[in-house]
Amino acid sequence: MSQISPRLNLPFLQPSQAQKHVTHNEALRQLDMIVQLSVASVNASNPPVAPDQGETHALGAAPIGDWVGQAGMLAAWLDNAWHFASPDTGWRAWDESAGQMKIWDGSGWIELPMATQNLNGVGVATGYDATNRLSVRSPATLLSHDGTGHQVKINKAGASDTASLLFQSNWTGHAEMGLSGSTAFSIKVSPDGGSWTEALAFDPTDGTASGAAVQASA
């Protein structure tokens, strides 16, 4: 029978072992060190002068002092001595100094990978919903170029559907421009968000204009 557990290296009680409480307490100490892991610092190199009981640090590549030779280890101050444990790939720890979760990837503590494909929605300083899957609350929104130019594309499923920009005041629509129910570009206005007037529309074939804003024929 092995004397330690395969994953957390916890000592097992052995048959006919004397002072079993010592081994048991050592296993509890190890669990207390690594379960619900929270570290005072990541990539630490210099031991603090007066650490608190239970204070834990994730050591960097070149620790000094009492931490010499313990690169990449977890160091916990327990019962007036430093105790060390080796993190395993996938372990998570709360980085108290940075205020964020970190994960051990086998060689260093990194930020948790974030999935950015096929998200249900994104809310920036606000919440999204099933219709507005991208919601932004901000004084301004910047879309800049990567290279020489930039395009904003609004696509609709079919000619009779809508692809437009709606301008609101206190959540009531007062102006809309785009492809509303056809492939002709139009601008509509409304005093109350209920009744709309097509102010200007351009025929997609010949470019001729029509609508309430046209005061005389060509």
C-alpha positions, 0 to 999 in steps of 0.5 A: 500500500502506498504511503501517500495519496496519488493526487494531493500527496496526503500521508496515509495511516499505516497498519500498526503505526504508532502516533497515528495522530501525527500522520492524520494531523499532517494530512489535515495541515496539507488539506488546510493549505491547498483547499479553497486556495487563496494566495497573498501574492503570485510569482513571489520571491522574497519571504515576508518578515512577519507572515500571518498564520496560514499566509500562503504565497505562490512562488516565482522562478527565483525565490530567495531566503527561506524560499530558496530552491522552492521555485513554482511551489506554494509556500504557507506559513504554518506553526512558525515555519514555511511549508511547501506544496507543489501545485498540479495542472488545473489548480485554481487560486484567488490572487489576493493582490490582483483581486482575480482568479488564477490557474496553474497551467503546469509552468505558471499562474495565468488568468483563467481562459475566457471563451469568446465564441458563441456567447449567449450575450455580452453586457458592457456596464449593463445587462443584455437580453434575448433581443439585445445580445450586445448591450453597451452603457457608455458615454461613447462607443469607438469602432476603429480601423485595423489597417486602413479602413473600417465597416459596420455591417447590418445584415437582414435575412430577406428583402421584406425584413429590416436592417436599420439604425433606430434613434430613441429618446427616453426609449421612444423611437423618433428616427430610423434609417436603413432598409425597412421592409424593402431594399430601398434606403429610407429615413423615417421620423416619428413624434411618438414612436407609434406613427411614422412618416417616410421622409426620404427613400431612394430607389435601389435601381435608379437612385431617384428620391421620394418621400415627404421631404421631396417638395417638388418633382425633378 
